[in-house]
Amino acid sequence: MNLTISDKGQAWFKSELNLKDGDGIRFFGKYGGSTNVHVGFTTGMTIAEPSTNTLAKIEVNGITYFTEESDEWFFHGFDLAVDYDEKLDEPTYTYTAK
């Protein structure tokens, strides 16, 4: 899978979560809600350090954004683009088929 994050998305995470260089954000699937391709599951995120079993990982401006292999069931067959919705003042997660 490919993982991308927009400049506005990066700025939101850094500001709202008081992230500093070396911090990491893990994206994962969780029960409840929906995405543009999932029903009954939504995207969760937490501050964490990547393990050696990452599925996708990018480092931008000192922050590592990643998914773990244990969440492959949620991300299988999709790429994830993380952006920011100014109206809602929150991140957005868009999945596209590979």
Secondary structure as GFF3:
##gff-version 3
##sequence-region A 1 98
A	DSSP	beta_strand	3	5	.	.	.	ID=ss1
A	DSSP	alpha_helix	7	16	.	.	.	ID=ss2
A	DSSP	beta_strand	24	34	.	.	.	ID=ss3
A	DSSP	beta_strand	39	47	.	.	.	ID=ss4
A	DSSP	beta_strand	54	60	.	.	.	ID=ss5
A	DSSP	beta_strand	63	68	.	.	.	ID=ss6
A	DSSP	three_ten_helix	69	71	.	.	.	ID=ss7
A	DSSP	alpha_helix	72	75	.	.	.	ID=ss8
A	DSSP	beta_strand	78	85	.	.	.	ID=ss9
A	DSSP	beta_strand	90	97	.	.	.	ID=ss10
###
